Structure formats: structure tokens, C-alpha cells
Amino acid sequence: MTEQAQASKDGSLSTLVGSRLAQAGGWLPFDEFMALALYAPGQGYYARDSRQFGLLPGSGSDFVTAPELSPLFGAALARQVQQALVASDSAEVLEFGAGSGALAEQLLMALGDAVQRYRIVDVSGALRARQAARLQRFGRRVQWLDAWPQRINGVVLGNEVLDAMPVQLLRWDGRVWLQRGVAAHGAQWVWSDRPTDLSPPVDASTLPPGYVTELHSQAQAFVRSLADRLHRGLALFIDYGFPQHEYFHPQRSGGTVMCHQAHRADADPLIDVGDKDITAHIDFTAIALTAQDAGLDVVGYTSQARFLMNCGLLELLVGADVRTVANAQKLLTEHEMGELFKVIALTKGLPGFVPLGFAAGDRTHTL
């Protein structure tokens, strides 16, 4: 990442960030900056009326998710959802961050009457409108919530949700950890580091000076909230990331924060603020440990490719046309989504439950 970058051309969001900086004494920790860039009402990337998800740049989109790439993603996932609904004696699904509504549509079509209530929690009003239009034919079976339900029974889903939660940035200067934040330098946003008591779970003596990494405090708080409310059921989170021993590898010296715009990736979140996505890879070990400490059972962790194959994706491809096969292969191949994306399964109130998506190739022991 550069130490200095051009300010956003979006004057209203730029003004808001500048105001927050002034209120905070001229320095914002990166997680607060990221939250504004993504979720500031009416101005942040996910809060504006724009098309984030799509197959090609020509659609005006910035990136593609698995449900947008192939409807067979949802068809395969539906088999896991159905098994968990039976085990939890429920007919309810709760999806966080439903995007364009593609995954909800695929699951509702595949599961039919097995899902009597499909609830969605999404902070973006613009995306909720798109979801409502897409899912209109399912009527009252689909509901939108403004906050967590107090009690959850059934299946909880989050596809590329954890990676969009703001992260704290830390930099090792060779002696101590510093928290990375954002300051203003004229019309530019620039990096500014301050002393901190925060530190990642790694021996810093093995790291090179200048090493940058992230802490996922908000994602971990999300998991604790889930544990408080999940009474009986399965939670599945699908995202890109690594176990801890890979996440904090000395060679990963620039951290994992990435931006996506017009189907191109860059590592500088200080430019085009509000006009592109900002994400960070997930530390799945931290998610698993937080879940266990909060009373959840970690019952599976594997690659997206292995999970989908366990759920019968290869069977669904029998007789499919060339385009369908080509798109589905992108869900499985190592250089596309197959290996980078992982799936983690958390349960509560389901002793002895073995999710079919982890029947072979489970990697829980690597967390």
C-alpha cells in the first residue's frame, strides 16, 4: 500500500470522512475509516444505489460472487441446508448480507416447501431493494430484518460477509506494534501510525520490520452475537482466508486488505473512497476459537471445492451444457475460487451432527 493517496472524488463522502477526522483529533483508526467507506448511509460503497455484483465489467459491476457465477452453487449448498434443517427440526433460514439475492433465490427454488421462512439481514437499503425485486415471487416467505432476531433455530448463512467487516490494521516497526490509521494531508488521505496495546497472536520476532496485518475484532464480535442467539441449528460462513499459521506468515508482509473495482483488484483503500469494495481475508482460526469460547461447536472447515463436491456439485453437472460446466469449474479450481475460499461450520444444540459438506477432506485439525 502507498503511504499517500489521492482523496475520493465523492465530495459528500470525503466531507463526512473529513468531519469525522476533525472530531477525532485528525486521526481515524482504519476500521472506522473502512466502515465509513463501505457503509456511510447513502454514501458508502454498499449504501449507494449501484451494481456491485456481476459477471463482467460491462454490467457496471465490480466483482462476482459464487451465486452470481453459477446457480449450481446454491443448488449444491441447498443439500447441506436441507440436512441441517431436518437435524434442527426447523424450516427457517437466516442469511446475512444477501447481496443481489441470487443465493436466496437459488436456495428457495431448490428447497421448496422445506423453507417456510427465509429471513435476510442486510445493512444496505439499495441492496435490500434489489433483493425484494428478485425475490418477489416468493411472497411472505421472505422477510427482511433490521437487526438480529433474539432467538435463531435453523440455518444461518453468510457468503462473503465476514470479509466485508471492518478490520484493525497493525504495523510492526521492528520493535513495537503500531495501529495504522488515516489522516488528512491537504486534499489527500494518508497513512498514519500510532502506538497501541493491540497485537496479533504471533511471535513478532519472526516478522520483518514494516510488516502489516489485520485483526478481525468486528467479525469476532459478530460470531459472539451469533452464539448468544443461536438456539439450535447450523451456521455456515463461506469466504476467502487462511488458518492462523498461514495468515500471519512472515512473507505475507503487506497484509490482506484488498479493493475491487470494475473487476480489477488493488491494495490501496485510500483512493476512490466509496467507489470500490474494501475487503480483508479471514483468519479462520480466530473465528473458530471465538466460536468455541462463546459456546458454539466447530464441526467443519474445508475448501469451497471440497465442500461443494461433498454436496454433490459434480452430480449436478451431469448433462450440463458447456457454459454451465465452465462456470461451475471456476467454483472448484484452485486458481479460481476452489482453494482460496473456505467454508466453516458452527453448530449449537446439535450434538453429534456431521454436516455432509465436510464428509471428506475436513481440515478442522489445521485451525
MARKEPA-91158 format. One record per residue: residue in three letters; y, z negated, x of N, C-alpha, C in turn. Coordinates in steps of 0.02 Angstrom, whole numbers, plus 50000, padded with zeros to 5 digits. Atoms other than C-alpha are relative to their C-alpha. Example, Ala and Ser with C-alpha at 12.3 -4.5 7.8 and 13.67 -1.06 7.14 Angstrom:
REM MARKEPA-91158
ALA499415000050045497754961050615500605000050045/SER499415000349958499474964350684500554996349961/
END
This chain:
REM MARKEPA-91158
MET499405000050041500005000050000500635000050044/THR499384999949963501765003550059500384993549990/GLU499615006150006502954989350090500625001149957/GLN499404998650039504334998049996499865006149956/ALA500154994550044504275009749847500575001249951/GLN499464998150046505425018849728499924996549934/ALA500035003550064505855009549568499805004849944/SER500194996050058505215015449400500605003649971/LYS499474996250033506215029049314500104997749928/ASP499945002650067505925019849150500514994450000/GLY499465004849994507595011149137499894993649961/SER500085005950040507124999248998499504995150031/LEU500485004349968505574992649085500274997450067/SER499705002149937506494992349251500504994449988/THR499525005350016507864982049170499654993549984/LEU500385006050018506584970049098499724996650063/VAL500275002949938505734967649267500564996950041/GLY499435002749963507434965349349500244993449971/SER499795006250033507894952149221499524994350015/ARG500505005249985506264942749248500054997850073/LEU499915001749929506544943549436500594995350009/ALA499405004249994508284936249417499864993049974/GLN500165006650029507634922249306499554996050046/ALA500485003449956506284918349434500274999050070/GLY499705001149935507484917549579499905005750049/GLY500054994249957507184935049645499315001750024/TRP500694998749978505294934549666499524998949943/LEU500525000650051503864937749545499325000750032/PRO500684999049976502034934849588499725006449970/PHE500234993550022501074951049572499674999949932/ASP500335000050065500064945549421500515000349943/GLU499484999550052501674943249321500305007049999/PHE499744993149998502334960049380499505004849967/MET500514995750029500684968349333499974999249924/ALA500015001250072500724960249161500585003649966/LEU499434996450029502464967349128499885007550002/ALA500104992849993501994984649194499505002749949/LEU500534997750045500474985549080500134998249927/TYR500015002750068500884975048927500674998049971/ALA499345001650029502764972648904500065003549932/PRO499994997150067502994975448716500435006449996/GLY499654993850010503464993448680500175003950063/GLN499794996949937503724997548865499455000550051/GLY500545000049952502174993248965499525005849988/TYR500454994150002500845006249002499555000049938/TYR500455000350057499665000248866500364998549934/ALA499635001850060501034995548744500405005849971/ARG499614994350023501835012648727499555005049964/ASP500374995050039501325027148617499865006050045/SER500194994649955500445038148744499245000550002/ARG500714998849998498735045248778499744998350069/GLN500265002149935497885035748918499315003050015/PHE500704998249990496085041448891499885007349982/GLY500164993150014495435059248902499615003050057/LEU500424996849950494315071248996500395003450055/LEU499644995949952495635081849082500754998549999/PRO499285001249998497455080349139500385004049947/GLY499674995950049497905094249018500084996849932/SER499955003650063497635082248874500584995050001/GLY499485005149993499065071548940499744993250018/SER500325006449985497835057948988500024998550075/ASP499985002249930497705048049149499324998750030/PHE500675001449975495865043649163499505000749943/VAL500534999550050494195045049074499564993850004/THR500485005550003493055030849018499335002849978/ALA500684997750015491185032048990499925002449928/PRO500084997550069491285033348798500355006649988/GLU499654993750006492545047448814499625005650034/LEU500364995049962491445056348939499395002549963/SER500614998050035489855056248835499854995249943/PRO500195004350056489375049848662499334996750011/LEU500655003149986487665045848735500084993250033/PHE499875006749973488465030948822499934994949943/GLY500045004550057488695022548653499325000049968/ALA500664999550031487025028848589499494995750038/ALA500455004149960486115020548734500184992649994/LEU499785007050006487155004648727499804997149933/ALA500175002450066486765003548542499304996749999/ARG500675003049998484944999648584500024992850025/GLN499925006949976485474984348683500354995749947/VAL499645003850052486694979048546499524998249944/GLN500465001450056485344980548413499514994550018/GLN500465005349979484114969848513500344993249997/ALA499645006449998485434956348535500204997749930/LEU499835001950068485964956748352499394996949965/VAL500615002850029484164953748299499874993050028/ALA500145006549968483964939648425500484994649977/SER499505005050020485574931148368500064999449924/ASP500005000150074485204934148182500715001349974/SER499314998450017486894942448163500085007449986/ALA499844993050013487684958648104500735001350020/GLU499314999549980489344956648195500085001950073/VAL499824998149932490084964948349500744998750009/LEU499305001249983491704959748432500145003850065/GLU499834996149941492484972248553500714998350023/PHE499345001149971493924968148669500235006550034/GLY499724994149968495074982248724499635006349982/ALA500414994550025494324996048617500265006950017/GLY499754993549977495375009948694500155004849944/SER499894994950052495345025748589499574998849939/GLY500465001250055493995018648476499355003950007/ALA500594995849991492675030448547499354995950001/LEU500615004049996491415016748588499834996949932/ALA500125002950067491625008248419499705005349954/GLU500254994650042491345024948333499275001550016/GLN500684998449980489775028548433499514994649979/LEU500445005550019489035011348401499914999649924/LEU500055000350073489425011348215499575005749973/MET500414994450022488635028448196499264998950017/ALA500695001049978487085023648295499664994249964/LEU500305006250026486815006448217500014999649924/GLY499994999950073487255009948036500094993149970/ASP499935006350037486984995147921499834993850042/ALA500155005749957486414984248066500654996350020/VAL499355003149987488284980948095500394999849935/GLN499625000950062489144973947942500744998650013/ARG499295001449982490734968648032500115001550073/TYR499824998249932491494976448187500724998150010/ARG499335002649990492994966748248500275002250069/ILE499684997649939494224972848380500604995650016/VAL499415003449975495464962948484500325004650052/ASP499664995549954496734974248569500744998349999/VAL499305002149996498464969448631500485005849988/SER499574994250006499114987248614500055002349928/GLY499904997650067499864991648446499895007549995/ALA500094992850000499865010048493499265001850000/LEU500714998649999498015009748534499664997849936/ARG500285002250065497614999948376500115005449947/ALA499874994650049498425014048276499525005850011/ARG500474994649986497345026948364499304998049978/GLN500665002450021495795016348334499935000349924/ALA500025000150073496215014348150499905007049971/ALA500074993150024496385033148126499295002650014/ARG500664997549982494755036648216499444996749960/LEU500545003950033493755023048126500114999249925/GLN499815000750070494505025247954499395000649953/ARG500564998750046492885031747878499524994149995/PHE500445005850004492015015247914500284994449956/GLY499705004550049493175006247795500084992950024/ARG499875007149986493214987347790499504997050049/ARG500465002549949491764985647910500364998950066/VAL499615000749939493064987348049500634995949985/GLN499435004450008494374973748067500344999050067/TRP499635001349940495744970348193500264992849999/LEU499785006949994496144952848255500584999650049/ASP499445001049956497734946748336499854994750054/ALA500185005449953496854932548429499254998949997/TRP500715001849999495154925548472499794997049933/PRO500285003850057494064920648323499774993150025/GLN500185006749979493644902148326499264999350015/ARG500735000549991491764905048318499715007150001/ILE500294993349993490764920248375499254999549998/ASN500724999150003488994924648326499865007550001/GLY500144992949997488304941448377500095002750070/VAL499924996549936488784953448516500735000950016/VAL499334999049974490374953748620499985005550053/LEU499984994449954490834969548715500685000650034/GLY499394998449964492104973748848499865005450051/ASN500094994549954492074990848929500665001550036/GLU499394999349960493364992049070500574995849971/VAL499505004850025494284976749005500214995150055/LEU499845005049949494164964049146500435002950055/ASP499624997049945494874976349274500745000849984/ALA499304999250020496494977949173500364993449991/MET499685006650003496844959249177500374998750065/PRO499595001049939498254954649298499664995650052/VAL500315003649944497694948349468500544997150046/GLN499565002849948498494937349600499825003550066/LEU500104996849936498714945949768500114995050057/LEU499945004349942498444936649932499975004250064/ARG500024996649935498764942050112499894994950055/TRP500165004249942498034934250269500415002550060/ASP499584997749945499284934650412499704998350069/GLY500345001949938498024928850542500004992550011/ARG499975007449994498484910350521499934996649932/VAL500005003150067498764906450336499985005449947/TRP499974995550057498604914250165500694999949969/LEU499364999250033500184920750082499885003349932/GLN500054996650064500404925449900500495005849998/ARG499584993950002501054943049878500335000649932/GLY499624999050061502424945949751500475005950007/VAL499544994250003503784958349707500724997550000/ALA499285001549998505644957549747500385006649992/ALA499584994050006507094969549723500395001150064/HIS499584998249943507944978749864500415006049977/GLY499604994750031509354988649786499655002649938/ALA500334996950057508555000849664499255000650010/GLN500714999449984506824998249737499644993449990/TRP500435005849998505384986249711499674999750068/VAL500315000749934504694979449874499534994049999/TRP500455005749993503284967849925500364994250035/SER499725006049969503754950049970499474994649997/ASP500535004949996502524936850028500274993050011/ARG499785007049995502694917950011499404995550014/PRO500555004749988501674902950068499684997849935/THR500375001850060500334897449946499434995350018/ASP500605004149992498944884849922499385003849976/LEU500564996050023497864898649848499625003050058/SER500404996749949496424905849948499365002649967/PRO500634997450027494884916449913499414996350030/PRO500595003549975493114909849937499675003750058/VAL500244996249943492894917550109500244996650064/ASP499795002649935492964912250291500525004650029/ALA499454995649979494654919150340499965001850074/SER500044998549928494214918550525499645006750013/THR500364993649992493144934150496500445005949979/LEU499584994750028494604943950424500555002150049/PRO499464997749956495894954650516500684997949972/PRO499325001350024497744949950506500255005849957/GLY499774994850047498574959150362499525001449944/TYR500514999150052497014958050253500284998149932/VAL499765001250067497454959250068499424999849951/THR500535000450050496344953949923500284997049936/GLU499775002350066496404947749744499614993949977/LEU500325005250039496004932649638500055001949927/HIS500024997950070495484935649458500054994049953/SER499925006250039496154919849377500015001449925/GLN499954998650072496534928049209499325002249973/ALA500664998050023494824936249196499544993949995/GLN500415006150003494014919449235500204995749941/ALA499785003850059495084910949103499755003249936/PHE500274996350057494524924448981499274998049989/VAL500715001950005492694920149018499944992949973/ARG500025006950025493044901648988500164999849925/SER499854999750071493834905848820499415002749961/LEU500594997450032492304916048777499474994549992/ALA500505005350003491174901348819500164994849947/ASP499785004950050492194889948706499845002349929/ARG500054997450068491974901548557499335003249983/LEU500664997050014490284909948577499504994649982/HIS500495004950025489034900048474499295002450012/ARG500674997249993487534911448475500065007650008/GLY499944992849992487464928848549500015002250073/LEU499994996749935487644940848695500685003050013/ALA499384996749978489204946248790499835004850057/LEU500104995049949489164962248892500675002550026/PHE499394997449968490524967449016499805005450049/ILE500144994249959490494984549099500635001850037/ASP499404998949960491684987549242499815001850071/TYR500134998649929491854993049422500144993750040/GLY499925006049960491654979649552499404998650044/PHE500505001749950490544970649676499824992649994/PRO500125007149989489664954149709500454997550056/GLN499495002949956490684942149814499915002050073/HIS500104998549929489884946049982500225007150017/GLU499734993349988490404964249961500755000249985/TYR499304999850021492064960749877500464998050058/PHE499575002549947492784950950023499765002250069/HIS500234997349935492034961750160500615001150045/PRO499434999149954493164962250315500275007250001/GLN499764993149999493254981250303500395001849937/ARG499614998650061493994980250127500694997050009/SER499405003549978495644975750210500615001349956/GLY499424998550042496824983750083499944997549930/GLY500115002350068496124975249929499745005649956/THR500304995150046495544984549774500485002349946/VAL499524997850052497134986949670500085007650004/MET499934992850004497205004949613500405001949938/CYS499624997350057498295015449497499725006849981/HIS500264993650024497825030349390500535003449958/GLN499504996150035498985043949330499805007350004/ALA500194992950002498555061649273499355001450037/HIS500664999449970496765059049334500035000250077/ARG499955001049928497365055149510500084992650014/ALA499975007149982497185038449598500484999050058/ASP499595001949943498435029949713499994992450004/ALA500045007249987498615012449786500684996750000/ASP499335002949999500465009249755500254998549929/PRO499795001850068500854999749594500764999249992/LEU499285001150004502714998749635500395006449984/ILE499674993950021503085016849590499765002049931/ASP500164997850068503115024649416499764994249957/VAL500215006150035503005007249343500055001249924/GLY500044998950072502465008249161499735006849982/ASP500234993250013501935026449179499295001250025/LYS500694999149976500215023349255499624993549994/ASP500445005750005498745011749244499974996350067/ILE500105004249941498524997349367499374996049989/THR500635003650008496794990049395499804996750066/ALA500315002849940495784979649516499254999349987/HIS500725000850007493914979349547499834992749985/ILE500195006750022492974964349481499564996550052/ASP500435004449960492244950149584499484997249951/PHE500495002050050490664948549480499694993250015/THR500255006749984490094932949573500464994749969/ALA499525004750030491684923949518499914999849924/ILE500114999950072491374929649339499364996249982/ALA500645003350014489564923549344500054992450009/LEU499935007249988490004906549420500434996749947/THR499585002750053491404903949295499624999449935/ALA500395000250061490234908249153499504994250000/GLN500495005449996488904896149213500334993249994/ASP499645006350002490154882149239500254998549929/ALA499745000950068490794884949061499454999549948/GLY500555001050047489064883848983499665006249976/LEU500344993850018488524901948972499415001250047/ASP500564998049957486894909049039500125007150024/VAL499964993349971486964923949157499305002949998/VAL500684997650012485464934249100499905007250026/GLY500084993349973485784950949185500605002450038/TYR499474996749961486784960349315499685006050035/THR500294994149969486434978149369500515005650000/SER499564994250001487204995249396500015003149931/GLN499974996650064487785005449249499435005049992/ALA500544995250004486495018749291499354996849980/ARG500635003550017485035006649287500024997349929/PHE499935002750067485684998349129499885005549948/LEU500054994750050485845014849035499305003049999/MET500684997449999484145021049093499524995049965/ASN500405005050035483365004649035500095000449925/CYS499854999550072484205007648867499815006849971/GLY500274993950027483405024748851500445006250004/LEU499564994249996484775036848904499625006450018/LEU500384994049980483525048748985499625002849940/GLU500344997750061482555049548822500495003649954/LEU499504997050044484155053748728500215006950025/LEU499804993649972484445068448845499485005649988/VAL500524995050012482815077248799500245005149949/GLY499804994750046483265093948722500755001049995/ALA499274999450004485135091748751500245006350035/ASP499724994049970486245106448797500274998450070/VAL499805000749930486885109348974500624995650008/ARG499395004049994488615101948945499864992649987/THR500175007050015487905086148867499644996850059/VAL500365002649943486715083949013500474998850059/ALA499545000549943488095087049142500454993949993/ASN499565005750010489245074149065499624993450004/ALA500405006249997487865061249044499804998450072/GLN500195001249930487365063549227500564996450037/LYS499445003449968489105057649277499984992449987/LEU500085007150015488675041049195499494996850047/LEU500575002549962487165039549311500055001050075/THR500014998449928487515047449480500424995250041/GLU499685005049957488035036449625500725001750016/HIS499334998149980489575046449672500485000649941/GLU499585000250059490225045849493500044992849975/MET499955006750029490045030549380499374995750010/GLY500645003450003488225026049405499944993750041/GLU500075005749956488345014149552500624995750004/LEU499385004049995490165008849559500074995349941/PHE499965004150060490105002449380499394995549995/LYS500535004950009489094986749347500034997449928/VAL500055003250066488524977849189499774992950011/ILE500205007049997488444958949173499904997449929/ALA500185002650066487634949949026500024992450000/LEU499935007250008488074932448969499774998149930/THR500245002150066487244922948827500144992649988/LYS499985007050020487354906748732499584999349937/GLY500415001250059486124899548608499425004749993/LEU500574995350002484784912448652499514998450056/PRO500465001949945483524903148762499425005050005/GLY500554995549988482264914848841500145007349985/PHE499844993150017483164930748786500055004250063/VAL499994995449944482864945248906500285006749975/PRO499704993850024484064959848873499635006150028/LEU500394994249978483164976548880500375004150053/GLY499624996349951484584984048984499894997750071/PHE500115002749933484024973349131499254999150014/ALA500725000849993482144975149113499755002250068/ALA500174997949933482054984349279500645000650041/GLY499424999349956483244983749427500534994749992/ASP499505005450007484094967349385500214997550069/ARG499735002249936485234961549527500334993149997/THR499675006650007485714944249467499934995950064/HIS500115003849938484984937149628500505001750054/THR499524998049948486334946349728500694996949989/LEU499335002850015487794937349644500164993950041/
END
